[in-house]
Amino acid sequence: MFERLEPVVPDPILGLMAAYRADPDPRKVDLGIGVDRDEHGETPVLASVRQAENALLSRQTTKAYVGPAGNAGFNQAIEQLVLGAAHPALTAGRVRSVQTPGGCGALRLGAELIRAVAPHAVVHVSTPTWANHAPLLSGSGLKLERYPYHDPATGGVQFGAMMQALEALPLRAVVLLHASCHNPTGADLSHPQWREVLALVKRRQLLPFIDMAYQGLGDGLEADAFGLRLFCAELPEVLFAVSCSKNFGLYRERTGSLHLVSESTAAADAAFTQLVRIARGIWSMPPDHGAAIVHAILAEPALARQWGDEVDAMRWRIQGLRHDVLQQLQQHCPQRDFSFIATQRGMFSFLGISTAQVRALREHHHVYMTDDSRMNIAGLRGENLEYFARAVAQVLG
Ligand SMILES: Cc1ncc(COP(=O)(O)O)c(C=O)c1O
């Protein structure tokens, strides 16, 4: 059987990671994979995470199974973090949550639930969207289609075209939205735009599936949840996927959750049993460690404050880098307008250069970003900003 298997072309981001590691040049700059970095280019364990982890290890008495829905305390803490403690969907008992292996697990579980109810449903995703959305969502058997989103001319959202495309969708279609810090473009909806999309979603009875992977890294923990909170308050049904990989720095611990808002508590209860059934058939139970850490942090006010400060520091560093790299680019590439970099949010920006120019950056200047010119801003640091801007100037010619 295995002799019939053809090798798969490596995932471009993972291939880029390997090429970066193998490059011996000391000037190399990694703007590829989406992990946060500090001023030394490291991705350290957060102090709040370390503290919670130490306490957890010393008091943990068993490694017995937790259960397919995962850690109930974690699920509840994330509901409150994302929605806000007094959210009307929470007080009405309309939210159900399942802990998942990372945001990826949540996206897949959500897709499997949709397929179980509506096998021919189409999920509509932005152009472009995070590369892994396609295999995660279509792997469940759902079809994917695209709606316009990023405007290369301005670096912002092509809002008119997006609304026109969503307006034309069949009633009750599924629309995937990024809660904040859109990956890969960094272009987010404004608050008034979220309201306009909400009105359209109501009119067309669409099911929003919201991907929240960067809460706190755009404009803050509260501000980044604006659209998601609004949708969950105003709509009968919403699905949302949460990742703790970036804002808790728990990448390898595979920590996330899927949340379902339903019209009635009875429907929510039934849907929850379906989610548990599906999870049981894929990974059976999620890994415990990361969720136990997050729960320990959020359950202890002093630790939660410390974590909040660490998230603020991550966000401020990225915002500072956006500002500083823009200054360098303006100085070294005055013929080109990169001002969108400062207005975008989160780790990513599309630099808007050609694939040939991206490859020239890699080959001649040891600067690594994906071929579509998505760059992880957090991969820059004070000492390589000028080197980076000069390299871009050279490939632009
Ligand atoms: C948009 C988006 N969604 C979801 C995820 C899920 O991440 P993880 O499975 O590592 O929690 C990521 C990670 O890069 C992402 O960028």
The ligand as an ORCA input file, in Angstrom:
! r2SCAN-3c Opt
* xyz 0 1
  C      -5.382     32.665     11.787
  C      -4.957     31.532     12.654
  N      -5.887     30.718     13.148
  C      -5.582     29.690     13.936
  C      -4.276     29.409     14.258
  C      -4.085     28.210     15.126
  O      -2.969     28.057     15.837
  P      -2.679     26.863     16.828
  O      -3.316     25.624     16.304
  O      -1.203     26.790     16.839
  O      -3.263     27.266     18.143
  C      -3.251     30.220     13.761
  C      -1.839     29.955     14.008
  O      -0.944     30.411     13.367
  C      -3.615     31.310     12.930
  O      -2.704     32.144     12.428
*
